[in-house]
Structure formats: C-alpha cells, structure tokens
Amino acid sequence: MGNGKLAIVTGASTGIGFEIAHIAAQEGYDLLVVADEPLINNAADDLKAHGTNVISIEADLATFEGNDQLLAAANGRPIDLLIANAGRGLGRAFIDQDVAVWRRVIDTNVTGTTYLLQKVAQQMVGRNEGRILITGSIAGLMPGSFQAVYNGTKAYLDSFSYALREELRDTNITVTVLMPGATETEFFDRADLLDTKVGTQEKDDPAKVARDGWDAMMSGAGHVVSGWKNKLQAAMSHVMPDSVLAKMHSNMAEPGTAKE
C-alpha cells in the first residue's frame, strides 16, 4: 500500500541507488527513478514488485536538459524525497585522460547534481517539507591520486551538502550526505579500476550502504560514513597531512597495484 508520497532516486539502475530505491518502495513511496542507460527500465520492473507506482526515465543527468526531463516526469507532484545518487567515476593518471571524459565526470557529479538540488530544494522550501540525501564519499576527504577528478567532485558534494544544510537550518528540509567507501557495484569496472588494489579488494555491500544512508536521511542526520573501516579512514583523513593521504591513495588506485 503506497503512502502517497514521491521519492526521486537518481543513478537507480544499479548499486547503491538501486538498493535505496528498493527501500523507498518497501516504505510505500511512489518512485521516479532515473539513469543514463536502458537498464533503468529493468530496474523499474523489479521495483514495481513492491506494489507502488514506479516511473523510469532514461536521461543524461550531466545536462540541464536531462535533469529538466526528470523533473517534468514528476508532473507537478510534490517531491518528498530526493536521493541525489547519480555519479560517474574515473581512474588512471589525470594527464592521460581525455578531456571529454573528465568533463563528463564533473558535469554529472557536480554541475548536473547541483542544478537538480537547487530545483528540488526550491520546491521543498516552498512547501517547507522534504528530505534530501546526497551520495558523497569518503573519497572526498582525501586527495585522489589516480582518481584526481573523481575525488575532487566528491569533495565538492561533501562540502556542498553541509553548506546547504546550514542554509536550510530554519526550515523543515533536511540534507544528509552519505559517505560510503569502496562498495561492490559496477563503479570500478566503469571507472577502469579493475587492475588496482581498490578495484580488486573486498568491498562493502551496497544494500548495507543504502540502509545506512536511508536511516540517516530519515533521522535528519547531517552525514553518515558507512562501515567501520571507512569510519577509521575518515577519521585518519582529518589528522594526516594531505601529502601522506595522496601517497596512500596512490597505493590503492595506481594502475598495476592489484594483487596477483
């Protein structure tokens, strides 16, 4: 039985976004799910098993037009939850990366996400009601050698979420940032990281990460770091020099660091 409320989940075709969408459906939310690949329609079919209304949109969230397409699909309904989860990774040395590829990472993770957040937050403020969950990362807490652009985008999102939360402190809108570590998703294949230590090591369960994010959002928490190893890594990032953190990241993400 639905609760009459609407949740938007971006990047919902696989991984953390797909798992959060399942939780929202189980909790009775109607869903508007979006990704930039046809697989989003298969994901929607799975989500409909929970008995709520599910609309899937294939759109390029790196563009304003793609985000406008998503918002138009809400058809004027109030957005009760926004899970801004869509993101794109990129490994290997920055100087070797194609400009179009690293620009797409920034356009997806930063520009498109910021645009969507502004549009939805404006609507939520008009009603003085709503919850926002942004998928940041503990990667945003450290210089990302061999993932320099990606970590930079996550540093932006981690910071932006706290700033927006403070600006909305006198409203009934909450902003939460989810900071996962390495999670078992298609991210590492898509980011060309399968020959790295971080790409081959044991990773966190996306369903557990999704549950941590959901619970933090619903409680109105400012952030959540999912997993005790990631909590330790996050704590270390606050006390270690950036030069040391950058070297540590090289040991995880430099091509050829995967164990034989």
C-alpha positions in Angstrom: 0.0 0.0 0.0 1.5 3.3 -1.0 1.8 6.3 1.3 1.0 8.8 -1.4 4.5 10.4 -1.3 7.0 10.6 -4.1 10.7 9.8 -4.0 13.2 10.6 -6.8 16.3 8.4 -7.0 19.0 9.2 -9.5 21.5 6.6 -10.6 19.0 3.9 -9.7 19.8 1.3 -12.3 22.4 -0.5 -10.2 24.3 -0.3 -7.0 23.5 1.9 -4.1 20.8 3.9 -5.9 19.0 0.7 -6.9 19.1 -0.6 -3.3 17.8 2.8 -1.9 15.0 2.7 -4.4 14.0 -0.7 -3.1 13.9 0.6 0.5 11.8 3.6 -0.6 9.4 1.3 -2.5 9.1 -1.0 0.6 8.3 2.0 2.7 5.4 2.8 0.3 6.8 5.7 -1.7 5.9 6.2 -5.3 9.2 6.3 -7.3 10.7 8.3 -10.1 13.9 6.5 -11.0 16.5 7.7 -13.5 19.7 6.7 -15.1 21.5 7.3 -18.3 21.2 3.7 -19.5 18.3 1.5 -20.7 18.9 -0.8 -17.6 16.8 1.7 -15.6 13.7 0.2 -17.2 14.6 -3.3 -16.0 15.3 -1.8 -12.5 11.8 -0.2 -12.5 10.2 -3.6 -13.3 11.9 -5.1 -10.3 10.8 -2.2 -8.1 7.2 -2.5 -9.1 7.0 -5.8 -7.3 6.7 -3.8 -4.1 3.3 -2.5 -5.2 4.0 1.2 -5.6 3.9 3.3 -8.7 7.3 3.4 -10.5 8.2 5.6 -13.4 11.6 5.2 -15.1 13.4 7.8 -17.1 16.4 7.3 -19.2 18.1 10.7 -19.2 21.6 12.2 -19.2 21.9 13.9 -15.8 25.2 15.5 -16.9 23.0 18.1 -18.8 20.4 20.6 -17.6 18.1 19.2 -20.3 18.3 15.7 -18.8 17.5 17.0 -15.3 14.6 19.0 -16.7 13.3 15.9 -18.3 13.4 14.1 -15.0 11.6 17.0 -13.2 9.0 17.2 -15.9 8.2 13.5 -15.3 7.1 14.3 -11.8 4.2 16.0 -13.5 3.8 18.7 -10.8 3.7 16.3 -7.8 5.5 17.4 -4.7 8.9 15.7 -4.2 9.1 14.4 -0.7 12.5 12.7 -1.0 15.4 13.4 -3.3 18.2 10.8 -3.4 20.9 12.5 -5.5 23.0 9.4 -6.1 23.9 9.6 -9.8 27.7 9.7 -10.2 30.5 8.8 -12.5 34.0 7.5 -11.7 37.3 7.9 -13.5 40.6 6.2 -12.7 44.2 6.4 -14.1 46.6 9.4 -14.4 44.9 12.7 -15.0 47.4 13.8 -17.7 46.4 10.7 -19.7 42.6 11.3 -19.5 40.6 12.5 -22.4 39.1 16.0 -21.8 35.6 14.9 -22.8 35.7 12.0 -20.3 36.8 14.0 -17.3 34.5 16.8 -18.2 31.6 14.3 -18.2 32.5 13.2 -14.7 32.4 16.9 -13.5 29.2 17.6 -15.4 27.5 14.5 -13.9 28.8 14.6 -10.3 28.9 18.4 -9.9 27.0 20.5 -12.4 24.0 18.3 -13.0 23.7 17.3 -9.4 23.9 21.0 -8.2 21.2 22.0 -10.8 18.9 19.3 -9.6 19.5 20.0 -6.0 18.6 23.7 -6.5 15.4 23.0 -8.4 14.2 20.4 -5.9 15.2 22.4 -2.8 13.4 25.4 -4.1 10.2 23.4 -4.4 10.7 21.8 -1.0 11.2 25.3 0.6 8.0 26.4 -1.0 6.2 23.6 0.9 8.6 23.7 3.9 8.9 20.0 3.8 11.2 17.4 2.3 14.4 15.3 2.8 17.5 15.2 0.6 20.2 12.5 0.6 23.3 13.2 -1.4 25.8 10.4 -2.2 29.2 11.8 -1.4 32.1 9.6 -0.5 35.0 9.3 1.9 36.9 9.8 -1.3 36.1 13.4 -0.9 38.1 13.6 2.3 41.5 12.8 0.6 43.4 13.8 -2.5 42.6 11.1 -5.0 45.9 10.3 -6.8 44.9 8.4 -10.0 41.3 9.4 -9.3 42.0 13.1 -9.0 38.9 14.4 -10.8 36.5 12.0 -9.2 37.7 12.6 -5.6 37.6 16.4 -6.3 33.9 16.1 -7.3 33.1 14.1 -4.2 34.9 16.7 -2.0 32.6 19.3 -3.6 29.5 17.2 -2.8 30.6 16.5 0.8 31.2 20.3 1.3 28.1 21.4 -0.6 25.8 19.2 1.4 26.8 20.8 4.7 26.6 24.3 3.3 23.1 23.7 2.0 22.1 22.0 5.3 23.1 25.1 7.2 21.3 27.4 4.8 18.1 25.4 5.4 18.5 25.1 9.2 15.4 27.1 9.9 13.2 25.0 7.6 11.7 21.5 7.8 14.0 20.3 5.0 16.9 18.1 6.0 20.1 17.5 4.0 22.2 14.4 4.6 25.4 13.3 2.9 26.1 9.5 2.6 29.8 8.8 2.6 30.5 5.3 1.5 33.8 3.7 0.9 34.6 1.1 -1.8 31.3 -0.6 -2.5 30.5 -3.7 -4.6 29.0 -2.1 -7.6 29.8 -1.7 -11.3 31.6 1.6 -10.5 35.1 0.1 -10.6 34.6 -1.6 -14.0 33.1 1.6 -15.5 35.9 3.7 -14.0 38.6 1.4 -15.4 40.0 0.5 -12.0 40.0 -3.3 -12.2 43.8 -3.5 -12.2 44.1 -1.5 -9.0 44.2 -2.6 -5.3 40.9 -0.7 -4.6 39.3 -2.3 -7.6 40.1 -5.9 -6.6 39.9 -5.8 -2.8 36.8 -6.9 -0.8 34.1 -4.2 -0.8 31.1 -3.1 1.2 27.6 -4.5 0.5 25.5 -1.9 -1.4 22.4 -2.9 0.4 24.0 -2.2 3.8 25.3 1.1 2.5 21.9 2.0 1.2 20.2 1.2 4.5 22.8 3.3 6.4 22.0 6.2 4.1 18.3 5.8 4.3 18.3 5.6 8.1 20.5 8.7 8.3 18.2 10.6 6.0 15.1 9.7 7.8 16.6 10.7 11.1 17.7 14.0 9.7 21.4 13.4 10.4 24.0 15.6 8.7 26.1 12.7 7.4 26.8 9.0 7.7 30.0 7.1 7.0 29.0 3.6 6.2 31.2 0.8 7.6 33.8 0.8 10.4 36.8 0.6 8.2 35.6 3.7 6.3 34.9 5.5 9.6 38.5 4.8 10.6 39.7 6.1 7.2 37.6 9.2 7.5 39.0 9.9 11.0 42.6 9.5 9.7 41.9 11.9 6.9 41.3 14.7 9.5 44.7 14.3 11.2 47.1 13.2 8.4 48.8 15.7 6.1 47.3 15.8 2.6 50.7 14.7 1.1 50.5 11.5 3.1 46.9 10.9 2.1 47.7 11.4 -1.5 50.5 8.8 -1.3 48.1 6.4 0.5 45.6 6.9 -2.3 48.3 6.1 -4.9 48.9 2.8 -3.2 45.2 1.9 -3.7 44.4 3.4 -7.1 47.5 3.4 -9.2 47.2 1.1 -12.2 49.0 -2.2 -11.6 48.6 -2.3 -7.8 46.1 -5.1 -7.9 47.3 -8.3 -6.2 48.3 -11.1 -8.5 
